[in-house]
Amino acid sequence: MAQPHRMKVSVIIPVYNKAPFLKACLDSVSRQGFTEFEVVVVDDASTDACAEILRAHADPRFRVLRNERNQGPGLAAQRAMDEAQGAYIIRMDADDVMVPDRIAQQVAFLDAHPEVDLCGSALTLLDRPEIIRHCPAE
């Protein structure tokens, strides 16, 4: 019998040498309006200041795992997913920033559409003003 999920959402973040962007990434997750989530970060043997930034991020919803040797983003993300306890998994990169209602919007959509197994989001590149959508918005 499957164990019930303890969290609604697990945000997984593989990290490798993204120190210039990492604090903004972590802060954007912590500022989400939706609060029933955990964050599983896998530091994939970063050689920059990522470990210090992760230690300084004081949010009890964050769990940080460290790989002793670099295994690449796929395996780091898989390790985070293996540790995740949420009913939904949100994948983000260490150089991404979430808008404040991203988790709430995605959870509301998935809760309202149980037949859907996967959803994405639009994005804005820092050097371009337009929002990029790869599929029609509902």
N, C-alpha and C positions, 0 to 999 in steps of 0.2 A: 504494500500500500504506500502510495506516495506521501511524503511529508507535506503538510501545509506550508505555504510560503509565509515567512515571517515579515517580509517587507513587500510593499507594492511594486517598488522599482529598484533596480540595481543599475547604477551608472558605472560603466567600466572604462578605465582610462589607462592604456599602455603608455609608458613614458620612456623616452630615450633622448637625452641631451636636448631638451626643450626649455632650459632654464629661462631664456628671455620671455617666454610666453606662458609659463606654467602658473604663475601666481594669478594672472588674469583668468586663466581657464578655471582654476580651483575656486576662485572668488565667484565666478559666474554660476557655478554649480551650487555653491553655498547660498546664493541669493535667490534661489528658485522660490516662487510662491507656493508651489506644491512641496510639502515637506516630508512625506512618507517615503523616503528613499535612503539607500546606503550608497556609498561610493567605494569601489574596489579599484585601487590604483596599483599597477605593477610597474615598479621602476626596473627597467630592463638593463641593469648594470650601467647606469649613466655615469659619465666621467666629469660632468659639469656640476653646477650647483643644485641640481634637481633634488638630491637627498636632503639638503638643508631647507629648501623651500617646502618640501613635503613635511618635514619635521615641524616647521614653523606654522603650518596651516592648522589652526586650532578649531576643528569641527569634529565632534565625536562620531559623526556619521561616516567618516572616512576611515578606511582600512588601507594600509600601505604594505604591500609585499615587495620584496626585492629579489631579483634574480642575481645570482652570484656571477653569472656570465651572460653576455648579451645573446639573446635567442631570436631576436627579430620581432616585429610588431604582431605578427600572426600568433606566435606562441605566447607572447606576453598577454595579448587579448584573450586567448584561450584559457590561460591560467586564471585571469580575472573572472571569466565566465564560469569556470569550474568552482570558484569560490562564491559566486553571486547567489543570493538568497531571494531575490525579487521575483515576482510574478512576471514582470516585464524587464527586459534588459535594454538599456540605452548605451550605445557605443559612441564614444567621442575620442578625439585625439587631443594630445596635450597642448596643441597650438590652436584649439578651437575655443570659442566663447559662446555660451548659451544665452539666448534672450531669456528674460526673467520668467516667461510663461511657457517655455518649451515643454517641460515635463507635464505640466497641467494639461496643455492642449493635446499632447500625444496620448496621455492616459485617458482623457475624456473620449478621444476618437476610438481608441482600442476597446474601452469599456462599452461604447455604444455599438461597436461592430465586432462582435466575437468571432465572426467568420474570417476576419483579417488577422494574418499572422505577422505581418511586417509593415512598418510605415517609416517614412523618412521625413525630412523637413527641407524647407527652402534654405538657401544660404546667400549670404552677401560677402563678396570678397572685399578686402580692405581697400584695394585700389580701384574698385568700380562701384558706382552708386546704385546700380540696379540689383533687385533680388533675382536670383537664378532659381528656376523651378525645372526639374527634370520630368515631372509628371503633373497632370492637371490638379489644381487645388480643389478641394471639396467645398 
